[in-house]
């Protein structure tokens, strides 16, 4: 049953994540999103809308615009359509951590039968997001890739979960590290500490989801920054400096960076990134 695994893993009396609900079909283009998720490890959740739910893959290193770079993508349970706009803090339980809406937009399959492509393990598609655009492919590996479980790769097995996310060569490909170039939210314009500061930074001082390694160190820094941001927001108005809204400032800077990149001659561009692309003339 659709979303049964999603429902089984969560306690909806404790998590702010949306409840399991299959969306009704409509005539619009299908939605896609990428959510940057700092839990026990930092990873990126890549999601494609299909049949009223979001097909989901966890991409440990995030998408790459370089066609030579094949990114491991582990298939996880389908998520409800409403999850696509979710950004916030999961305080405890499965997936506890901070979720950022890193990119979103629409996607178009490059074939007539999505279900057949998924069954075959070769799904080609075009993305039109703020950061990710152009032609891509998800290829099932059967576990034949570093970081994936090895074995038969039969449907339903753990090895059936191992895929690769690969960018095709086109005008949107390049060697720009998009996760470094545009690390912040397309929803709020903020980073992890901004999202956490909207909630309760002290929530993980004693029971944080990531306690060791790189993710633990990153989370400790984020908690400290979030606590500082929250303290600044509670200062009397007389003590605050007159500054632009943080998300507006971030958006303006991102747009400025994108315009500078787009002004470069096409042969010198590293990659096409930015708000939704204009249709070709």
C-alpha positions in Angstrom: 0.0 0.0 0.0 1.3 3.5 -0.9 3.0 5.3 2.0 2.6 2.3 4.4 6.4 2.2 5.0 6.4 6.0 5.5 3.6 5.7 8.1 5.2 2.8 9.9 8.5 4.6 10.6 7.0 7.8 12.2 5.1 8.9 15.2 2.9 11.7 14.0 2.1 12.8 17.5 5.8 13.8 17.8 7.0 14.8 14.3 6.0 17.9 12.4 6.3 15.9 9.1 3.0 15.7 7.1 0.8 12.7 7.6 0.6 10.0 4.8 -1.8 11.1 2.1 -1.8 10.3 -1.6 -2.4 13.4 -3.7 -5.0 13.5 -6.4 -3.9 13.6 -10.0 -4.1 16.8 -11.9 -3.0 18.3 -15.2 0.0 20.2 -14.0 3.6 19.1 -14.6 4.9 16.7 -11.9 6.8 18.2 -8.9 10.3 17.4 -7.8 12.4 18.6 -4.9 15.7 18.1 -3.1 15.7 18.3 0.7 19.1 18.8 2.4 18.8 16.7 5.6 21.2 16.8 8.5 20.4 13.8 10.6 22.9 11.2 11.8 24.7 12.1 8.6 24.3 14.9 6.1 22.6 13.8 2.9 20.2 15.1 0.2 16.8 13.6 -0.4 15.9 13.6 -4.1 12.1 13.3 -4.7 10.1 12.9 -7.9 6.3 13.1 -7.9 4.6 10.0 -9.4 1.1 8.5 -8.9 0.3 10.9 -6.1 3.4 10.3 -4.0 7.0 11.4 -4.0 9.4 8.7 -5.1 12.5 9.2 -2.9 16.2 8.5 -3.0 18.8 9.5 -0.4 21.9 11.0 -2.1 24.8 11.1 0.5 27.0 13.6 -1.4 24.2 15.5 -3.1 23.6 16.0 -6.9 26.5 16.8 -9.2 26.3 18.8 -12.4 29.4 17.0 -13.8 28.4 14.1 -16.1 31.6 12.2 -15.1 30.5 12.1 -11.5 28.1 9.3 -10.6 26.3 9.9 -7.3 25.1 7.0 -5.2 21.3 7.3 -4.6 19.7 4.9 -2.2 16.0 4.3 -2.8 13.9 4.9 0.4 10.2 4.8 1.1 7.8 6.9 -0.9 6.8 10.2 0.8 3.5 12.1 0.7 3.2 14.9 -1.9 2.8 17.5 0.9 6.3 16.6 2.2 7.8 18.3 -0.9 7.4 21.7 0.7 8.5 20.6 4.2 11.3 22.5 5.9 11.9 22.4 9.6 13.1 20.4 12.6 12.3 16.7 13.3 12.9 16.6 17.1 13.1 12.9 17.6 12.5 9.5 16.1 13.1 8.4 12.6 15.0 11.0 10.6 15.5 13.3 13.6 17.4 16.4 12.4 17.0 19.5 10.3 15.4 19.5 6.9 16.0 22.3 4.4 14.2 22.7 1.1 17.3 23.0 -1.1 15.7 22.9 -4.5 12.3 22.4 -6.1 10.6 22.6 -9.5 9.0 20.4 -12.1 10.2 17.3 -13.9 9.4 15.6 -17.2 10.1 12.0 -18.0 12.1 11.3 -21.1 9.9 8.3 -22.0 6.3 7.3 -22.1 6.2 4.7 -19.3 7.6 5.8 -16.0 6.7 2.5 -14.2 8.4 0.4 -16.9 11.5 2.6 -16.6 11.6 2.2 -12.9 11.2 -1.6 -13.2 14.0 -1.7 -15.7 16.1 0.5 -13.4 16.8 3.2 -16.0 14.7 6.4 -15.5 15.7 9.4 -17.8 14.1 12.7 -17.1 14.4 16.5 -17.4 14.5 18.8 -14.4 13.4 22.5 -14.3 14.3 23.7 -10.8 16.0 26.7 -9.3 19.4 24.9 -9.1 19.0 21.6 -11.0 18.1 21.7 -14.7 18.4 19.8 -17.8 18.6 16.0 -18.5 19.4 13.4 -15.9 19.2 9.7 -15.3 18.7 7.4 -12.3 20.2 4.0 -13.0 19.8 1.0 -10.7 23.2 -0.6 -9.9 22.3 -3.9 -8.1 24.8 -3.0 -5.4 27.8 -2.8 -7.8 29.0 0.5 -6.4 31.1 1.7 -3.4 28.8 2.4 -0.5 26.0 0.2 -1.7 25.2 -3.3 -0.3 26.3 -6.1 -2.5 24.2 -9.0 -3.6 21.6 -10.0 -6.1 19.7 -6.8 -6.7 16.4 -8.6 -7.0 13.2 -6.4 -6.8 12.5 -5.6 -3.1 15.9 -6.6 -1.9 18.3 -4.2 -0.2 20.5 -4.2 -3.3 17.5 -3.2 -5.4 17.7 0.1 -3.5 21.1 1.1 -4.9 20.9 3.6 -7.8 23.2 6.2 -9.4 22.1 9.8 -10.1 23.9 11.1 -13.2 23.8 14.4 -15.1 23.6 14.1 -18.8 25.8 16.3 -21.0 23.8 19.5 -22.0 23.9 23.2 -21.6 23.2 22.8 -17.8 26.1 20.5 -17.2 29.5 21.7 -15.8 32.1 21.3 -13.2 30.5 23.8 -10.7 29.9 22.2 -7.3 26.3 23.2 -7.0 26.0 22.2 -3.4 28.8 24.5 -2.5 27.8 27.3 -4.8 24.2 27.4 -3.7 24.0 25.8 -0.3 20.9 27.6 1.1 17.2 27.1 1.1 15.0 28.1 -1.8 12.1 28.4 0.6 13.4 30.6 3.4 16.8 31.8 2.0 18.5 30.5 5.2 20.9 27.9 6.3 20.5 25.1 8.9 21.0 27.5 11.8 18.3 29.8 10.6 15.8 26.9 10.4 16.8 25.7 13.8 16.6 29.2 15.3 13.0 29.3 14.2 12.4 26.3 16.5 14.2 25.6 19.8 18.0 25.4 19.5 18.4 23.8 22.9 16.3 20.8 21.9 19.3 18.6 21.1 21.8 19.6 23.8 21.3 16.3 25.6 19.8 14.1 22.9 21.0 15.3 19.5 20.6 13.0 16.4 24.3 13.3 15.4 26.7 12.9 18.2 30.0 12.1 16.5 32.0 12.5 13.3 31.6 15.3 10.8 27.8 15.4 11.2 28.1 15.7 15.0 30.7 18.5 14.7 28.5 20.3 12.1 25.4 20.0 14.2 27.2 21.3 17.3 28.3 24.4 15.4 24.7 24.9 14.0 23.2 24.6 17.5 25.6 27.3 18.7 24.8 29.6 15.8 21.1 29.0 16.1 21.1 29.8 19.8 22.9 33.1 19.0 20.5 34.0 16.2 17.5 33.3 18.5 19.0 35.4 21.3 19.5 38.3 18.8 15.9 38.0 17.7 14.7 38.4 21.3 16.7 41.6 22.0 14.7 44.8 22.5 14.0 46.6 19.2 16.1 49.6 20.4 19.2 47.4 20.5 18.8 45.9 17.1 20.4 47.4 14.0 18.3 48.2 11.0 19.0 45.6 8.5 17.2 43.9 5.7 15.3 40.7 6.3 17.9 37.9 6.3 16.1 35.8 3.6 15.7 38.9 1.4 19.5 39.6 1.7 20.3 36.0 0.9 18.0 36.0 -2.1 19.5 39.2 -3.4 23.0 37.9 -3.1 22.1 34.6 -4.7 20.4 36.4 -7.7 23.5 38.7 -8.0 25.8 35.6 -8.1 23.6 33.9 -10.7 23.4 37.0 -12.9 27.2 37.4 -12.8 27.5 33.7 -13.8 25.0 34.1 -16.6 26.8 37.2 -18.0 29.9 35.2 -18.7 30.2 34.1 -22.4 28.5 30.7 -22.9 31.8 28.9 -23.6 33.2 30.0 -20.3 30.2 29.2 -18.1 30.8 26.4 -15.6 27.1 25.6 -15.3 23.7 27.1 -15.7 22.2 27.7 -12.2 19.6 30.0 -10.9 15.9 30.7 -10.9 13.6 28.9 -13.3 15.0 29.0 -16.8 13.3 31.1 -19.5 12.0 29.2 -22.5 14.4 29.1 -25.4 13.7 31.4 -28.2 
